Amino acid sequence: MDESGNGNPSQPLIVGAVELGHDADDVEQRIRDLYKRLCAKSSFIGHPGFDEFRKNGFHSSTDPLDVSGPFLELMRSLFFRAYMVVTDRTSVPGNTESERIESMYVKLLSDLLIRHRNEPELLCQIEQSEGMGSIIRRLPNSAAGRAHETLGKVAPLPRLEIVMVAKAECMSMAIIDYVMSAVTRWLQAGCPTSPKDWPYRAFREIEPFVSLLYSFEQGRISSRKDPLH
């Protein structure tokens, strides 16, 4: 899981999660293999974003096209599902950015607990960031409480284990980073629907992997059961 747009009022605030299947370890290894191949390219030496890429791995906002292109191509060959909640900050609970982010994590995690309520455990890895430590300690109880409210009863739920990791420790997190970037560009462009618009084409590329895109202001924007396209 990761968030996007935090601290930047000009961008929508998004909290997203990528769910991998039983081949999660294989997906992680394929991403690491691509990372190693790209790092070995001598043509990258001297590029402004090369040192950042070598240090932290894939990141959509700083990766040069020579990196983002191959990574997007790899993403299209993987199996994953993406879940996102988004707000323009007018309807999400919370007076501060930190409180809004916590509310969004609670909403998304509660939905995932319900989705996987027949599983014994849900392991969630959140990218390490300043200020998330105190939030993470509250999330298991808050998300479970919200899930019970949604279900209208106290029912068995998976045990929610949350750990904070650096992006370089779990390179699969770059998937949700790239997905959220595509959604951000599409939303900022006014949700265009013409193939002539690049933000629309970029959104169409990732939409088949989106299981849920929910807005606190508009409700459900897109889902696997009710996609836009």
VMD Tcl script that draws the C-alpha trace (Angstrom):
set ca {
  {0.00 0.00 0.00}
  {1.03 3.57 -0.60}
  {-0.41 7.05 -0.85}
  {-0.12 9.68 -3.55}
  {-0.64 13.44 -3.58}
  {-0.09 13.90 0.14}
  {1.05 17.41 0.91}
  {0.27 18.59 -2.62}
  {-3.17 20.29 -2.73}
  {-2.98 20.58 -6.52}
  {-3.22 16.78 -6.80}
  {-5.98 14.41 -5.71}
  {-5.17 12.46 -2.56}
  {-5.07 8.72 -3.22}
  {-4.47 5.69 -1.04}
  {-3.93 2.53 -3.02}
  {-3.18 -1.16 -2.63}
  {-1.93 -3.76 -5.06}
  {-2.96 -7.35 -4.42}
  {-0.75 -10.09 -5.80}
  {-1.67 -13.72 -6.22}
  {0.13 -16.89 -5.18}
  {2.97 -15.93 -7.53}
  {3.84 -12.85 -5.45}
  {7.42 -14.01 -4.90}
  {7.84 -14.59 -8.63}
  {6.46 -11.12 -9.40}
  {8.89 -9.57 -6.93}
  {11.78 -11.47 -8.51}
  {10.81 -10.42 -12.05}
  {10.76 -6.78 -10.98}
  {14.15 -7.15 -9.30}
  {15.57 -8.82 -12.40}
  {14.40 -5.89 -14.53}
  {15.89 -3.47 -11.99}
  {19.27 -5.22 -12.21}
  {19.23 -5.23 -16.03}
  {18.40 -1.52 -16.18}
  {21.00 -0.64 -13.56}
  {23.62 -2.39 -15.66}
  {23.01 -0.15 -18.69}
  {26.01 2.11 -19.17}
  {23.89 4.55 -21.20}
  {22.15 5.60 -17.96}
  {25.33 6.97 -16.40}
  {25.02 10.72 -15.93}
  {21.22 10.78 -16.22}
  {19.69 12.99 -13.46}
  {17.34 10.24 -12.29}
  {19.79 7.34 -12.56}
  {21.32 7.60 -9.08}
  {17.85 7.93 -7.54}
  {16.68 4.85 -9.45}
  {19.72 2.79 -8.41}
  {19.22 3.81 -4.77}
  {15.46 3.38 -4.36}
  {14.20 1.37 -7.32}
  {11.22 2.22 -9.52}
  {9.25 5.40 -8.86}
  {6.86 6.83 -11.43}
  {7.51 10.51 -10.70}
  {11.28 10.33 -11.16}
  {11.90 7.37 -13.48}
  {13.20 8.34 -16.95}
  {11.35 6.95 -19.95}
  {14.06 4.33 -20.43}
  {13.02 2.95 -17.03}
  {9.27 3.60 -16.95}
  {8.73 2.12 -20.42}
  {10.16 -1.33 -19.63}
  {8.47 -1.34 -16.21}
  {5.05 -0.58 -17.71}
  {5.65 -3.32 -20.27}
  {6.43 -5.75 -17.44}
  {3.31 -4.67 -15.52}
  {1.12 -5.61 -18.47}
  {2.41 -9.19 -18.24}
  {1.74 -9.57 -14.49}
  {-1.34 -10.65 -12.58}
  {-2.41 -8.14 -9.96}
  {-5.44 -6.24 -8.72}
  {-5.40 -2.60 -7.70}
  {-7.69 -0.95 -5.15}
  {-7.79 2.81 -4.65}
  {-9.73 5.41 -2.70}
  {-9.43 9.02 -3.81}
  {-10.57 12.43 -2.58}
  {-10.34 16.09 -3.54}
  {-10.20 16.70 0.23}
  {-13.75 18.09 0.51}
  {-15.63 15.02 1.78}
  {-13.08 12.73 3.42}
  {-13.10 12.72 7.27}
  {-10.21 14.57 8.88}
  {-9.05 18.14 9.36}
  {-5.38 17.53 8.56}
  {-3.65 15.68 5.73}
  {-2.52 12.99 8.20}
  {-6.08 12.50 9.49}
  {-7.46 12.30 5.97}
  {-4.85 9.72 4.98}
  {-5.65 7.62 8.06}
  {-9.39 7.72 7.22}
  {-8.60 6.56 3.70}
  {-6.42 3.69 4.90}
  {-9.20 2.61 7.28}
  {-11.77 2.66 4.46}
  {-9.59 0.69 2.04}
  {-8.34 -1.84 4.60}
  {-11.84 -2.47 5.93}
  {-13.02 -3.26 2.40}
  {-10.08 -5.63 1.93}
  {-10.81 -7.35 5.24}
  {-14.37 -7.98 4.08}
  {-13.20 -9.16 0.67}
  {-10.84 -11.68 2.29}
  {-12.94 -12.49 5.36}
  {-12.55 -16.24 4.80}
  {-8.77 -16.00 5.04}
  {-6.96 -16.40 8.39}
  {-4.58 -13.48 7.86}
  {-4.08 -10.41 5.70}
  {-0.49 -9.21 5.37}
  {-0.15 -5.58 4.38}
  {3.10 -3.86 3.51}
  {3.05 -0.06 3.56}
  {5.85 2.05 2.16}
  {7.94 3.63 4.86}
  {7.20 7.31 5.28}
  {7.37 10.00 7.89}
  {4.35 10.09 10.20}
  {2.97 6.65 9.25}
  {4.30 4.88 12.37}
  {1.59 6.11 14.74}
  {-1.13 5.62 12.13}
  {-0.13 2.02 11.48}
  {-0.51 1.10 15.15}
  {-4.16 2.18 15.06}
  {-5.11 0.69 11.70}
  {-5.81 -2.97 12.63}
  {-8.47 -2.10 15.22}
  {-9.87 0.83 13.23}
  {-10.17 -1.18 10.01}
  {-11.79 -4.14 11.79}
  {-14.28 -1.83 13.50}
  {-15.17 -0.19 10.20}
  {-15.58 -3.62 8.55}
  {-17.99 -4.73 11.28}
  {-20.00 -1.52 10.81}
  {-20.21 -2.18 7.08}
  {-21.28 -5.79 7.62}
  {-23.77 -4.73 10.29}
  {-22.58 -7.44 12.65}
  {-19.56 -8.79 14.47}
  {-18.16 -11.47 12.18}
  {-14.83 -13.28 11.91}
  {-12.23 -11.31 9.96}
  {-8.64 -12.05 8.97}
  {-5.94 -11.03 11.40}
  {-4.49 -7.86 9.93}
  {-0.70 -7.67 10.06}
  {0.82 -4.40 8.88}
  {4.52 -3.76 8.38}
  {6.37 -0.73 7.07}
  {9.05 -1.42 4.47}
  {11.35 0.65 2.29}
  {10.58 0.65 -1.42}
  {13.89 -1.10 -2.14}
  {12.87 -3.95 0.20}
  {9.61 -4.61 -1.64}
  {9.89 -3.47 -5.24}
  {6.41 -4.79 -6.03}
  {5.06 -1.66 -4.33}
  {6.13 0.26 -7.43}
  {3.12 -1.28 -9.20}
  {0.59 0.69 -7.15}
  {2.79 3.76 -7.44}
  {2.57 3.60 -11.24}
  {-1.16 2.84 -11.15}
  {-1.88 5.80 -8.89}
  {0.17 8.08 -11.15}
  {-1.93 7.11 -14.16}
  {-5.14 7.71 -12.19}
  {-3.85 11.08 -10.93}
  {-3.05 12.30 -14.44}
  {-6.45 11.17 -15.69}
  {-8.33 12.87 -12.84}
  {-6.30 16.09 -13.16}
  {-7.07 16.16 -16.90}
  {-10.80 16.14 -16.09}
  {-11.39 12.41 -16.72}
  {-11.17 12.65 -20.54}
  {-12.71 9.90 -22.66}
  {-11.08 10.59 -26.00}
  {-8.26 8.34 -27.23}
  {-6.59 11.52 -28.51}
  {-5.81 12.45 -24.89}
  {-2.71 10.78 -23.48}
  {-3.96 10.73 -19.82}
  {-7.00 8.81 -21.06}
  {-4.88 6.28 -22.95}
  {-2.62 5.81 -19.91}
  {-5.66 5.22 -17.71}
  {-7.10 2.70 -20.18}
  {-3.83 0.75 -19.99}
  {-4.19 0.14 -16.24}
  {-7.99 0.03 -15.89}
  {-8.25 -3.75 -16.59}
  {-6.22 -4.28 -13.39}
  {-8.37 -1.93 -11.27}
  {-10.70 -3.83 -8.96}
  {-11.92 -0.66 -7.30}
  {-11.51 3.09 -7.78}
  {-13.69 4.83 -5.20}
  {-14.11 8.56 -4.66}
  {-15.23 9.98 -1.31}
  {-17.06 12.66 -3.29}
  {-18.45 10.75 -6.29}
  {-18.70 7.19 -5.02}
  {-17.52 4.32 -7.17}
  {-15.77 5.51 -10.34}
  {-14.67 2.16 -11.72}
  {-14.56 -1.48 -10.65}
  {-14.12 -4.94 -12.14}
  {-17.90 -5.45 -12.01}
  {-18.66 -2.01 -13.41}
  {-15.69 -0.73 -15.46}
  {-15.83 2.52 -17.38}
  {-14.91 0.71 -20.59}
}
mol new
graphics top color blue
foreach p $ca { graphics top sphere $p radius 0.5 }
foreach p [lrange $ca 0 end-1] q [lrange $ca 1 end] { graphics top cylinder $p $q radius 0.2 }
display resetview
